[in-house]
Amino acid sequence: MTIALVTFPIKEQFRQSLSKQFPQIHFDFSDSIDGAGGKGVTILVTYGSDLTEEVLNQLTELKWVMVASAGVDKMPLEKLGERGILLTNVSGIHKTPMAESVLAHILSLNRALPLIQEQQKQKVWEKMKSSELRGSRALILGPGAIGGEIGRLLQAFGVYTIGCSRSGNSHDGMDEDISFSHINERLPEADYIISVLPSTQETRWILDSSHFQQMKKTSVFMNFGRGDLVKEQVIIKALQQGEIAHAVLDVFEQEPLPVDSPLWEMGNCTVSPHVSALSAKYVERALEIFKENLQIWVSENGEFKNVIETDRGY
């Protein structure tokens, strides 16, 4: 009997659905990885952060880890690779909530919604400046599933979208694609620089102060990928010196963001507590991808979706 351990809580309806659809699998809905070493677990369904190298060493029967998130950078990837354990994630399910979050922030800034709300608190009736999206340009770092959906929504508002990736290959939702080697040539024309890059050896600290110096003083920098894209001090300095107009940050070097971080009190920075991917449909969508892969596992026929190369981290 194949044992599948689910280490996060899911609704009873989803538990019943899994058990009914896959009677040949014994599901352990313990909601915890504690004590997993003695259970003979073959499949681990986890958010990822609870699988340490120490726990992995105890899971001697483990063959497959299904991570119910897109990022796997905090997992013992090297050890997983050495043991040949299949690693899959749920890349793609974040595209709707994250794209809507990015668009919401952009529209909010353009239509001066934060100022409108503040004036309401102060009971002030006063006109304010606002702008339009149409005719602007967005440089999207990481034009994959999430970046492509952001691009598609922005295109509907008349925004010219430029995808920036390692390869420079064409992507959906982009009017144009460039490789990262050409980023400095395009930064000066971008009104919005939006990163949804994962954390890998190739992307870690890939932006530095020289990139911000290339940006328009009226531009908005947005990081919705990972906090190790750029040092926070670089962003703080760019905001203080007026190299960019605003920053919207959903991810940070250290999370939660320390209370003494200057970012909290900077009027030209929006601090979002890593919530852009949250959705009431998150678990449901994650389990649908798990079911598709589990059917392949059971039938031993087909190609698994969202397989992670442990040596690359994506």
Backbone bond lengths (Angstrom), bond angles and torsions (degrees), N, CA, C in turn:
res aa  C-N    CA-C-N  psi(-1)  N-CA   C-N-CA  omega(-1)  CA-C   N-CA-C  phi
1 M - - - 1.470 - - 1.532 109.51 -
2 T 1.324 114.81 127.39 1.462 120.22 176.61 1.524 109.12 -78.51
3 I 1.317 116.40 129.24 1.470 121.47 -179.72 1.520 109.79 -105.75
4 A 1.335 115.95 124.94 1.462 122.37 178.18 1.523 108.82 -115.04
5 L 1.321 115.92 117.85 1.462 121.58 -179.66 1.529 109.99 -99.32
6 V 1.324 116.07 124.93 1.470 122.06 177.24 1.521 106.89 -105.53
7 T 1.337 117.31 117.73 1.467 120.19 -171.85 1.524 114.17 -100.01
8 F 1.332 117.27 12.94 1.464 119.47 174.16 1.524 107.81 -133.77
9 P 1.330 117.43 152.13 1.472 120.00 -175.61 1.530 112.90 -70.00
10 I 1.320 115.87 135.64 1.458 121.23 172.90 1.526 108.39 -130.58
11 K 1.309 115.91 155.82 1.462 120.97 -176.55 1.533 111.37 -64.50
12 E 1.323 114.62 154.06 1.451 121.07 -178.27 1.525 111.88 -58.15
13 Q 1.334 117.06 -36.70 1.463 120.01 -179.53 1.525 111.36 -62.79
14 F 1.342 117.01 -35.19 1.460 120.82 178.82 1.533 110.64 -74.03
15 R 1.324 116.64 -35.12 1.462 120.68 177.04 1.527 110.43 -62.71
16 Q 1.315 114.89 -46.20 1.461 119.59 -179.32 1.527 111.33 -65.26
17 S 1.324 116.23 -38.99 1.456 120.81 -179.89 1.524 111.13 -62.35
18 L 1.339 116.51 -44.21 1.464 120.77 179.15 1.534 111.36 -64.06
19 S 1.326 116.10 -46.61 1.463 120.56 -177.99 1.522 111.89 -64.53
20 K 1.327 116.50 -37.15 1.464 121.03 -179.50 1.521 111.62 -72.06
21 Q 1.345 115.88 -41.33 1.467 119.70 -176.64 1.520 112.19 -74.42
22 F 1.359 115.93 -28.90 1.471 119.24 -176.97 1.534 109.90 -128.45
23 P 1.332 117.12 72.50 1.472 120.29 -178.30 1.531 113.44 -65.35
24 Q 1.334 116.73 -19.29 1.466 119.88 -179.76 1.526 112.32 -80.42
25 I 1.327 117.15 -5.35 1.462 122.28 178.52 1.523 109.35 -106.45
26 H 1.322 116.60 133.52 1.469 120.07 173.14 1.532 107.89 -93.62
27 F 1.325 115.94 113.95 1.456 121.01 -178.71 1.524 110.44 -93.81
28 D 1.316 115.00 129.28 1.465 122.17 176.26 1.525 107.33 -107.98
29 F 1.317 116.58 104.73 1.461 121.29 -178.62 1.529 110.23 -96.06
30 S 1.320 115.66 57.08 1.468 120.74 -177.38 1.522 113.26 -74.62
31 D 1.320 116.56 -17.77 1.466 122.47 -177.44 1.527 112.30 63.90
32 S 1.324 117.34 15.49 1.463 120.72 -178.56 1.520 109.48 -156.28
33 I 1.323 115.14 149.14 1.462 120.30 177.85 1.527 111.39 -91.68
34 D 1.332 116.78 -4.16 1.472 120.95 179.60 1.528 110.04 -60.22
35 G 1.305 116.14 130.41 1.454 121.41 177.99 1.512 114.84 76.66
36 A 1.320 116.64 9.97 1.472 120.10 -176.62 1.517 112.72 -67.21
37 G 1.320 116.81 -23.76 1.455 120.65 -176.01 1.520 114.57 -59.68
38 G 1.325 117.63 -26.24 1.460 120.06 -177.94 1.511 114.16 -101.45
39 K 1.304 117.37 13.27 1.465 120.26 -174.77 1.529 114.71 -102.66
40 G 1.325 117.84 -5.43 1.462 119.94 -179.40 1.517 112.71 67.81
41 V 1.307 115.93 37.53 1.470 121.63 -176.05 1.525 111.20 -67.16
42 T 1.344 115.43 128.23 1.459 121.81 177.23 1.525 111.08 -99.15
43 I 1.341 114.91 -39.15 1.466 121.43 -178.64 1.518 108.75 -122.29
44 L 1.315 116.62 130.26 1.463 121.84 178.36 1.520 108.96 -115.09
45 V 1.338 115.64 124.92 1.467 121.75 177.84 1.521 106.54 -111.53
46 T 1.327 117.04 114.06 1.464 121.51 -168.44 1.517 111.65 -148.57
47 Y 1.326 115.49 160.36 1.466 119.63 171.09 1.532 110.26 -77.93
48 G 1.327 116.77 -15.20 1.463 120.82 173.05 1.511 116.22 111.59
49 S 1.313 117.61 -38.48 1.465 120.10 -172.43 1.527 113.05 -69.96
50 D 1.337 117.90 -20.26 1.473 119.74 -178.30 1.524 112.95 -86.08
51 L 1.334 117.45 -9.03 1.461 120.01 -179.96 1.523 110.02 -90.78
52 T 1.320 115.65 91.74 1.459 121.38 177.14 1.528 109.06 -90.35
53 E 1.321 115.92 169.14 1.459 120.24 177.90 1.526 110.52 -62.61
54 E 1.321 116.05 -36.31 1.468 120.38 179.12 1.520 111.09 -63.37
55 V 1.338 116.70 -45.39 1.468 120.56 179.09 1.520 110.17 -66.36
56 L 1.326 116.71 -40.26 1.467 120.91 -179.58 1.529 110.91 -58.90
57 N 1.320 116.89 -39.22 1.464 120.70 179.77 1.534 111.77 -63.08
58 Q 1.335 116.39 -26.77 1.462 121.06 179.84 1.523 112.03 -81.04
59 L 1.328 117.06 -21.99 1.465 121.48 -176.95 1.527 109.35 -90.52
60 T 1.306 115.14 75.38 1.465 121.19 -172.77 1.530 113.51 -71.90
61 E 1.328 117.88 -20.59 1.466 121.52 -178.81 1.521 112.45 -97.81
62 L 1.309 117.89 1.22 1.465 122.11 -173.13 1.520 112.16 -66.02
63 K 1.340 115.82 130.92 1.464 122.05 179.66 1.524 113.32 -121.02
64 W 1.339 116.01 -23.01 1.475 119.46 -173.92 1.526 109.72 -149.02
65 V 1.333 116.10 132.21 1.462 122.10 173.47 1.518 108.22 -116.52
66 M 1.336 116.00 118.88 1.456 121.43 175.31 1.522 107.48 -102.37
67 V 1.339 115.93 113.71 1.458 121.24 -177.52 1.523 108.92 -96.02
68 A 1.321 116.70 119.80 1.456 121.46 -177.40 1.529 111.33 -84.14
69 S 1.311 115.25 43.94 1.459 122.43 175.29 1.518 106.62 -154.54
70 A 1.330 116.08 171.49 1.471 119.00 179.97 1.522 111.36 -87.48
71 G 1.341 116.57 -38.10 1.459 120.66 -177.37 1.521 112.86 -81.09
72 V 1.319 116.28 137.96 1.472 121.26 177.72 1.516 110.52 -128.16
73 D 1.334 116.89 15.13 1.460 121.32 -171.82 1.528 113.89 -67.84
74 K 1.336 118.40 -17.79 1.460 120.36 -178.49 1.522 112.38 -97.89
75 M 1.325 116.43 7.43 1.461 120.43 -177.66 1.533 111.21 -95.29
76 P 1.338 117.79 159.78 1.473 121.25 178.47 1.533 110.64 -76.67
77 L 1.319 115.93 70.57 1.463 121.76 -173.24 1.519 113.21 -60.40
78 E 1.335 116.54 -40.79 1.462 119.92 -177.71 1.526 111.11 -61.54
79 K 1.323 116.62 -44.68 1.461 120.98 -179.53 1.524 111.19 -67.77
80 L 1.324 116.67 -37.64 1.466 120.42 177.52 1.526 109.90 -62.33
81 G 1.341 115.01 -42.06 1.459 119.95 179.17 1.515 111.97 -65.65
82 E 1.324 116.54 -41.97 1.464 120.61 -179.28 1.524 111.71 -60.75
83 R 1.326 115.70 -35.63 1.467 119.93 -178.64 1.527 112.65 -88.50
84 G 1.319 116.61 -2.85 1.457 120.06 178.41 1.513 113.21 67.76
85 I 1.321 117.02 28.71 1.467 121.63 -179.34 1.530 109.58 -79.14
86 L 1.315 116.43 130.18 1.460 121.84 177.56 1.527 109.10 -64.76
87 L 1.324 116.66 132.18 1.456 121.58 179.15 1.520 108.57 -127.48
88 T 1.326 116.27 120.46 1.470 121.10 177.49 1.519 108.87 -127.58
89 N 1.330 115.31 157.09 1.466 119.34 176.84 1.526 109.96 -130.97
90 V 1.316 116.52 -167.30 1.468 120.71 -177.05 1.525 110.01 -118.16
91 S 1.319 115.35 35.46 1.457 120.27 179.19 1.524 110.04 -52.33
92 G 1.318 115.46 133.19 1.460 120.69 178.58 1.509 113.69 111.04
93 I 1.355 117.22 -27.44 1.467 117.87 -176.86 1.528 111.62 -75.06
94 H 1.338 116.43 -14.67 1.460 119.79 -179.83 1.520 113.06 -83.91
95 K 1.318 117.44 -9.45 1.458 119.04 -167.71 1.519 113.32 -61.46
96 T 1.332 117.98 -38.62 1.467 119.34 -178.56 1.523 112.34 -69.35
97 P 1.343 119.74 -56.36 1.468 117.88 -179.42 1.523 113.74 -63.95
98 M 1.345 117.28 -37.34 1.466 118.87 -178.26 1.526 111.86 -69.88
99 A 1.324 116.32 -41.06 1.467 119.27 178.70 1.526 110.44 -64.66
100 E 1.322 116.48 -39.54 1.467 120.01 178.38 1.526 110.82 -66.93
101 S 1.344 116.49 -35.94 1.471 120.11 177.90 1.525 110.84 -64.48
102 V 1.335 116.48 -46.08 1.464 121.00 179.41 1.521 110.09 -60.02
103 L 1.325 116.10 -46.86 1.461 120.18 -178.90 1.529 110.97 -64.24
104 A 1.331 116.67 -38.88 1.468 120.55 179.68 1.523 111.05 -61.34
105 H 1.335 116.98 -43.80 1.464 120.52 179.25 1.527 111.27 -65.01
106 I 1.326 116.65 -42.69 1.467 120.16 -179.30 1.528 110.68 -63.84
107 L 1.321 116.97 -47.05 1.465 120.46 179.47 1.532 110.84 -64.06
108 S 1.329 115.59 -39.11 1.456 119.68 179.83 1.522 111.53 -60.58
109 L 1.333 116.87 -44.49 1.463 120.49 179.69 1.528 111.37 -69.19
110 N 1.332 116.37 -41.62 1.465 119.98 -178.30 1.522 112.53 -65.96
111 R 1.311 116.22 -37.66 1.464 120.21 -177.89 1.527 111.87 -96.30
112 A 1.327 117.54 12.76 1.469 123.89 173.12 1.532 113.34 59.37
113 L 1.317 117.24 34.40 1.467 119.75 -178.02 1.530 113.27 -63.66
114 P 1.352 119.78 -38.86 1.464 118.00 177.37 1.524 112.30 -59.99
115 L 1.335 116.82 -39.14 1.466 120.48 179.69 1.525 110.80 -70.10
116 I 1.315 116.65 -38.48 1.466 120.33 177.11 1.525 110.41 -60.40
117 Q 1.329 116.32 -43.74 1.464 120.29 179.50 1.528 111.41 -64.92
118 E 1.331 116.06 -40.84 1.462 119.53 179.40 1.520 111.05 -65.55
119 Q 1.336 116.65 -40.57 1.458 119.61 179.10 1.532 111.50 -66.14
120 Q 1.326 116.58 -32.52 1.462 118.92 176.39 1.525 110.35 -64.35
121 K 1.346 116.64 -41.89 1.457 120.09 177.97 1.514 111.60 -60.13
122 Q 1.356 115.58 -37.26 1.457 120.95 -177.58 1.531 112.35 -89.08
123 K 1.354 116.70 -1.51 1.470 123.03 -177.51 1.518 110.83 57.37
124 V 1.326 115.01 45.92 1.461 122.00 -179.62 1.526 109.34 -107.17
125 W 1.367 116.06 127.32 1.465 121.76 176.55 1.526 107.03 -105.83
126 E 1.335 114.68 99.83 1.460 119.11 -174.78 1.523 110.06 -151.99
127 K 1.322 116.59 136.21 1.456 120.97 179.37 1.528 109.38 -70.48
128 M 1.327 115.40 153.78 1.455 119.75 178.15 1.527 110.03 -139.47
129 K 1.311 115.79 160.51 1.456 120.22 179.74 1.527 109.85 -75.30
130 S 1.334 115.61 144.28 1.455 121.26 174.42 1.519 108.40 -146.07
131 S 1.315 116.90 165.94 1.459 120.25 -176.91 1.524 110.47 -137.09
132 E 1.324 115.36 175.37 1.462 121.87 -179.47 1.528 110.49 -112.14
133 L 1.317 114.43 156.33 1.459 120.15 175.20 1.527 111.99 -81.07
134 R 1.321 115.75 -35.22 1.461 120.36 -174.78 1.531 111.49 -55.26
135 G 1.336 114.81 130.70 1.456 120.25 179.06 1.515 114.60 89.88
136 S 1.329 117.26 -3.21 1.467 119.89 179.18 1.524 110.33 -88.88
137 R 1.344 115.66 175.03 1.464 120.92 -177.31 1.531 110.20 -128.64
138 A 1.328 114.96 139.15 1.463 120.42 178.54 1.520 109.90 -123.39
139 L 1.320 115.87 129.96 1.462 122.36 175.32 1.525 106.56 -103.17
140 I 1.326 116.55 114.04 1.458 121.97 -173.95 1.526 110.06 -106.45
141 L 1.332 115.50 112.87 1.464 121.27 179.76 1.520 108.70 -87.65
142 G 1.340 115.67 111.40 1.458 120.22 -177.12 1.511 111.46 98.20
143 P 1.327 118.06 61.80 1.467 121.70 -176.10 1.524 113.80 -82.12
144 G 1.333 116.11 53.02 1.459 120.69 176.49 1.518 110.27 -88.12
145 A 1.333 117.26 -138.97 1.466 120.92 -177.96 1.529 111.41 -63.36
146 I 1.331 116.11 -47.34 1.464 120.02 -178.85 1.524 110.53 -70.68
147 G 1.334 115.81 -49.64 1.460 120.03 179.83 1.514 112.22 -59.81
148 G 1.337 116.10 -37.20 1.458 119.99 179.27 1.516 112.43 -65.53
149 E 1.340 116.30 -38.04 1.471 119.60 178.19 1.524 110.76 -70.14
150 I 1.329 116.76 -37.45 1.469 120.01 174.68 1.519 109.31 -60.50
151 G 1.336 116.30 -45.59 1.453 121.07 179.30 1.512 112.26 -60.62
152 R 1.331 116.94 -42.74 1.464 120.98 -179.38 1.526 111.51 -61.16
153 L 1.335 115.82 -44.66 1.462 119.25 179.58 1.529 111.44 -66.19
154 L 1.327 116.52 -41.02 1.464 119.86 179.78 1.524 111.04 -66.03
155 Q 1.318 117.28 -37.53 1.462 120.31 177.94 1.521 111.22 -60.66
156 A 1.323 116.78 -34.29 1.468 120.73 178.57 1.525 111.50 -64.36
157 F 1.333 116.29 -22.82 1.471 121.28 178.02 1.522 111.54 -97.06
158 G 1.314 117.01 10.10 1.460 120.39 176.94 1.507 114.61 82.15
159 V 1.329 117.46 23.18 1.457 121.94 179.27 1.531 109.43 -92.89
160 Y 1.315 116.80 135.68 1.468 122.39 175.52 1.518 107.47 -83.54
161 T 1.324 116.84 122.10 1.461 120.97 -173.74 1.524 111.92 -107.66
162 I 1.328 115.25 134.21 1.464 122.31 178.97 1.526 107.88 -121.54
163 G 1.314 116.38 117.88 1.451 120.52 178.32 1.515 110.60 -89.28
164 C 1.324 116.15 135.61 1.470 120.78 -179.66 1.525 108.63 -123.58
165 S 1.332 115.76 116.35 1.461 121.24 -178.86 1.523 109.89 -136.29
166 R 1.318 115.09 174.34 1.463 119.41 179.18 1.528 110.86 -63.18
167 S 1.324 116.51 -40.88 1.459 120.96 -176.13 1.517 114.45 -85.38
168 G 1.332 116.12 -32.37 1.457 119.72 -174.97 1.514 113.08 81.11
169 N 1.346 116.74 8.84 1.463 120.78 179.04 1.524 110.75 -67.86
170 S 1.325 116.58 158.75 1.454 120.80 -178.93 1.528 111.07 -71.59
171 H 1.337 115.78 146.04 1.460 122.03 -179.41 1.522 110.27 -136.22
172 D 1.325 115.91 152.32 1.457 120.76 176.03 1.522 109.82 -62.43
173 G 1.317 115.38 145.18 1.460 120.56 177.59 1.511 114.07 83.65
174 M 1.347 117.23 2.32 1.457 120.60 -178.79 1.536 110.50 -114.60
175 D 1.318 115.80 133.88 1.465 120.30 173.46 1.524 110.39 -76.15
176 E 1.349 114.47 -24.58 1.460 120.66 -176.98 1.520 108.51 -155.63
177 D 1.314 116.53 149.16 1.463 120.64 177.53 1.519 110.50 -127.21
178 I 1.340 116.28 141.02 1.452 121.74 177.07 1.528 109.06 -133.67
179 S 1.311 116.55 160.67 1.457 120.48 173.58 1.526 108.22 -88.32
180 F 1.326 115.84 160.71 1.466 119.28 -176.92 1.526 111.93 -62.29
181 S 1.312 117.13 -23.97 1.467 120.08 179.86 1.527 112.12 -64.31
182 H 1.343 116.85 -15.36 1.463 120.74 -178.80 1.534 112.73 -108.87
183 I 1.334 116.79 12.73 1.456 119.65 -174.08 1.526 113.12 -62.64
184 N 1.336 117.00 -38.53 1.466 119.44 -178.12 1.525 112.80 -62.93
185 E 1.333 116.09 -27.26 1.461 119.77 179.56 1.519 112.21 -72.52
186 R 1.347 117.09 -23.77 1.451 120.06 -174.54 1.525 114.19 -108.20
187 L 1.325 117.69 -16.09 1.465 120.33 179.34 1.534 113.13 -56.67
188 P 1.344 119.23 -39.82 1.463 119.46 -177.13 1.525 114.83 -64.23
189 E 1.333 118.48 -16.56 1.460 120.57 -178.13 1.525 112.98 -102.88
190 A 1.341 117.68 -6.46 1.465 121.08 -174.52 1.529 111.35 -83.79
191 D 1.330 115.79 131.00 1.467 121.22 173.75 1.521 110.68 -85.41
192 Y 1.333 115.52 -27.12 1.464 121.65 179.38 1.526 108.37 -134.55
193 I 1.317 115.91 127.19 1.465 121.71 174.50 1.518 105.52 -112.95
194 I 1.334 116.10 111.28 1.466 121.59 -171.06 1.519 109.18 -119.15
195 S 1.326 116.62 118.16 1.462 120.39 179.03 1.522 111.04 -106.57
196 V 1.329 114.98 128.68 1.463 121.53 170.51 1.521 108.71 -127.23
197 L 1.329 115.46 29.93 1.457 121.28 -178.89 1.529 111.66 -70.32
198 P 1.328 117.30 143.26 1.468 120.62 174.33 1.521 109.57 -76.51
199 S 1.321 116.37 175.79 1.460 120.74 176.15 1.524 109.02 -95.86
200 T 1.321 115.79 111.14 1.467 121.67 176.69 1.523 108.07 -137.08
201 Q 1.320 116.17 173.39 1.458 119.79 177.03 1.530 110.51 -61.27
202 E 1.327 116.81 -30.58 1.470 120.81 -177.46 1.525 112.64 -78.44
203 T 1.337 117.09 -28.96 1.466 119.75 -174.59 1.529 113.51 -100.02
204 R 1.329 117.27 -14.33 1.469 120.19 -176.23 1.525 111.13 -63.84
205 W 1.337 115.43 121.38 1.463 124.27 -179.89 1.538 111.55 57.92
206 I 1.316 116.64 34.29 1.462 120.71 -176.49 1.528 112.19 -72.68
207 L 1.339 116.96 -22.96 1.462 120.41 174.59 1.521 109.86 -101.19
208 D 1.338 116.15 142.85 1.460 120.53 176.22 1.523 109.53 -137.91
209 S 1.315 116.90 -172.59 1.467 121.55 -175.53 1.519 112.82 -59.89
210 S 1.339 117.40 -30.76 1.459 119.74 -178.94 1.526 111.58 -63.97
211 H 1.318 117.11 -32.55 1.460 120.49 178.74 1.524 111.13 -69.13
212 F 1.328 116.56 -40.49 1.461 119.59 -179.89 1.529 111.08 -68.53
213 Q 1.312 116.17 -30.97 1.468 119.71 177.16 1.522 111.57 -68.14
214 Q 1.328 117.34 -21.40 1.458 122.13 177.86 1.532 112.26 -83.55
215 M 1.323 116.86 -17.57 1.466 120.52 -175.13 1.520 112.16 -75.55
216 K 1.339 116.07 154.94 1.457 121.38 176.03 1.527 109.52 -66.69
217 K 1.311 116.36 145.32 1.460 120.00 179.42 1.531 111.76 -67.11
218 T 1.332 115.64 -17.61 1.464 120.53 179.26 1.535 112.27 -97.41
219 S 1.324 117.01 4.20 1.463 120.08 -173.57 1.528 112.62 -80.77
220 V 1.328 114.62 162.07 1.467 122.54 176.81 1.527 108.00 -117.67
221 F 1.332 116.19 124.78 1.454 121.68 177.05 1.522 108.53 -99.03
222 M 1.339 116.75 131.49 1.458 121.13 -176.68 1.529 109.71 -130.96
223 N 1.325 116.68 125.84 1.468 120.48 177.60 1.525 109.53 -118.42
224 F 1.331 115.27 111.21 1.457 122.29 179.11 1.531 110.66 -121.08
225 G 1.345 116.33 12.15 1.458 120.54 -178.09 1.514 111.99 -96.88
226 R 1.336 116.24 -87.86 1.463 121.54 178.92 1.525 109.64 -139.29
227 G 1.343 115.38 151.97 1.447 121.18 -174.85 1.509 115.21 -73.22
228 D 1.340 117.36 -11.85 1.462 118.78 179.67 1.528 112.04 -96.46
229 L 1.318 116.72 24.54 1.470 121.48 174.62 1.524 110.49 -72.84
230 V 1.347 115.48 -39.27 1.461 121.91 -175.62 1.525 108.43 -152.97
231 K 1.305 116.74 144.97 1.459 120.76 177.93 1.532 109.89 -64.32
232 E 1.326 116.39 135.58 1.465 119.69 -178.20 1.519 112.03 -61.20
233 Q 1.325 117.01 -32.47 1.462 119.66 179.60 1.516 110.75 -63.17
234 V 1.327 116.84 -30.94 1.461 120.77 177.39 1.526 109.82 -65.99
235 I 1.342 116.48 -42.94 1.465 120.67 178.88 1.522 110.18 -65.78
236 I 1.321 116.32 -44.62 1.469 120.73 -179.70 1.529 110.42 -58.73
237 K 1.320 116.29 -45.55 1.465 120.34 -179.84 1.531 110.93 -63.92
238 A 1.332 116.86 -40.94 1.468 120.49 179.41 1.518 111.23 -62.99
239 L 1.323 116.73 -37.91 1.466 120.89 178.45 1.528 111.16 -71.45
240 Q 1.319 116.12 -42.26 1.467 120.48 -179.15 1.525 112.00 -65.21
241 Q 1.343 116.19 -36.79 1.468 120.43 -176.43 1.526 112.67 -92.68
242 G 1.332 116.99 3.31 1.458 120.11 176.55 1.514 114.56 71.32
243 E 1.338 116.95 25.01 1.465 119.65 177.62 1.524 110.97 -71.38
244 I 1.333 116.56 -26.63 1.459 123.31 172.95 1.525 107.78 -134.22
245 A 1.339 116.05 162.72 1.462 118.86 -177.18 1.523 112.44 -85.95
246 H 1.337 116.30 -33.78 1.466 118.74 -174.11 1.524 109.08 -158.66
247 A 1.314 115.83 154.99 1.466 122.12 173.47 1.522 108.42 -129.86
248 V 1.322 115.94 136.06 1.464 121.73 173.37 1.523 106.05 -117.05
249 L 1.321 116.49 115.67 1.464 121.20 -172.96 1.525 110.47 -121.56
250 D 1.325 115.75 122.65 1.462 121.33 177.67 1.527 110.85 -107.35
251 V 1.339 116.19 -10.49 1.466 122.16 -179.53 1.524 109.04 -135.25
252 F 1.346 115.24 152.87 1.457 119.87 -172.41 1.523 110.75 -143.87
253 E 1.336 115.26 162.56 1.470 120.76 177.18 1.517 110.35 -57.37
254 Q 1.314 115.73 -45.82 1.466 121.56 178.80 1.519 108.47 -122.57
255 E 1.314 115.50 128.32 1.461 120.29 179.06 1.521 109.78 -126.24
256 P 1.350 117.15 133.98 1.461 127.83 -1.74 1.538 111.68 -62.27
257 L 1.315 115.80 154.14 1.451 121.06 177.21 1.523 109.19 -62.09
258 P 1.356 117.90 125.16 1.471 120.37 -179.24 1.528 112.02 -55.39
259 V 1.315 115.91 143.24 1.465 120.94 -176.62 1.523 112.32 -64.13
260 D 1.335 117.51 -21.09 1.457 119.88 -179.46 1.533 112.77 -92.05
261 S 1.328 116.98 6.75 1.462 119.43 177.72 1.526 110.41 -68.85
262 P 1.332 118.25 132.97 1.474 121.48 178.28 1.524 112.89 -60.97
263 L 1.337 117.06 -22.00 1.465 120.11 -176.71 1.524 112.53 -60.09
264 W 1.338 117.07 -32.11 1.463 120.94 -179.10 1.535 112.38 -57.81
265 E 1.316 116.18 -37.29 1.456 119.73 -171.06 1.521 113.98 -106.28
266 M 1.328 116.88 8.65 1.459 119.53 -179.49 1.523 109.76 -86.46
267 G 1.316 116.09 122.96 1.455 121.13 -177.33 1.516 114.15 -65.12
268 N 1.323 116.44 -21.32 1.468 120.10 -179.53 1.530 111.86 -102.42
269 C 1.343 115.88 24.97 1.465 120.73 176.27 1.524 109.82 -134.41
270 T 1.316 116.07 134.18 1.462 122.15 174.65 1.520 107.97 -105.68
271 V 1.338 116.09 118.54 1.457 121.95 179.46 1.525 108.55 -97.79
272 S 1.320 115.44 116.53 1.467 122.17 178.41 1.523 108.03 -114.40
273 P 1.337 119.27 125.79 1.475 121.80 -171.98 1.525 114.91 -79.02
274 H 1.338 116.52 57.49 1.464 123.20 177.07 1.527 111.10 51.40
275 V 1.324 115.94 55.83 1.463 121.20 -175.43 1.531 113.12 -122.51
276 S 1.327 118.35 2.56 1.468 119.88 -172.34 1.525 113.25 -64.62
277 A 1.325 117.90 -23.53 1.463 120.27 -177.61 1.526 112.90 -94.01
278 L 1.329 116.98 -4.22 1.459 119.45 -176.12 1.526 111.22 -67.48
279 S 1.322 114.51 139.51 1.454 120.54 179.20 1.520 108.68 -160.84
280 A 1.319 116.83 146.58 1.459 121.27 177.27 1.525 111.22 -65.22
281 K 1.337 116.29 -16.99 1.465 120.91 -178.18 1.525 112.52 -98.85
282 Y 1.329 117.30 6.78 1.465 121.32 -173.14 1.532 112.44 -58.09
283 V 1.325 116.89 -56.57 1.464 120.67 -175.74 1.521 110.88 -63.98
284 E 1.329 116.59 -40.89 1.460 120.65 179.17 1.528 111.27 -58.36
285 R 1.339 116.80 -45.45 1.463 120.79 179.46 1.521 111.40 -66.98
286 A 1.335 116.81 -38.93 1.465 120.98 179.66 1.527 110.66 -63.05
287 L 1.324 116.47 -42.35 1.454 120.49 -178.41 1.523 111.98 -70.07
288 E 1.311 117.98 -28.16 1.460 120.25 176.55 1.526 110.59 -64.87
289 I 1.331 116.31 -40.93 1.469 119.92 176.73 1.529 110.00 -66.74
290 F 1.335 115.80 -39.71 1.468 120.03 177.42 1.521 110.81 -60.79
291 K 1.326 117.37 -43.16 1.468 121.53 179.94 1.530 111.55 -61.72
292 E 1.328 115.76 -41.81 1.469 119.29 179.34 1.526 110.66 -60.62
293 N 1.325 115.57 -45.76 1.464 119.55 179.53 1.530 112.09 -70.21
294 L 1.332 116.47 -34.78 1.458 119.98 179.84 1.529 110.85 -66.86
295 Q 1.324 116.65 -34.02 1.459 120.33 176.48 1.529 110.46 -64.14
296 I 1.323 115.42 -39.15 1.472 120.08 176.87 1.527 109.89 -66.51
297 W 1.330 115.78 -39.82 1.466 120.94 179.48 1.533 110.46 -61.41
298 V 1.314 115.55 -45.68 1.471 120.86 -177.07 1.529 111.08 -69.27
299 S 1.319 116.06 -43.30 1.468 120.15 -176.79 1.528 112.97 -81.00
300 E 1.331 114.71 -16.12 1.471 120.81 -176.17 1.522 110.93 55.89
301 N 1.329 114.62 37.72 1.464 120.32 -178.11 1.524 109.78 -144.77
302 G 1.321 116.90 123.84 1.454 120.78 178.19 1.517 112.52 116.88
303 E 1.312 115.99 176.09 1.465 122.06 179.71 1.523 110.08 -109.23
304 F 1.320 115.73 132.22 1.456 120.80 -179.91 1.526 111.17 -67.03
305 K 1.324 115.74 144.94 1.462 121.67 176.57 1.524 110.18 -87.66
306 N 1.317 115.76 148.25 1.468 122.09 171.42 1.530 113.39 57.95
307 V 1.324 116.22 43.34 1.470 120.03 176.82 1.525 109.47 -74.92
308 I 1.316 116.49 131.91 1.459 122.78 -179.84 1.522 110.03 -96.64
309 E 1.324 116.59 129.98 1.465 121.07 172.99 1.523 107.09 -83.64
310 T 1.299 116.83 111.90 1.469 120.56 -172.49 1.520 113.43 -62.64
311 D 1.336 117.45 -27.93 1.454 119.13 -179.34 1.533 111.93 -77.90
312 R 1.343 117.16 -18.22 1.462 120.96 179.79 1.531 111.90 -105.69
313 G 1.314 117.13 -24.41 1.454 120.61 179.27 1.509 114.36 84.70
314 Y 1.339 117.03 11.39 1.470 120.51 176.36 1.518 109.34 -161.49
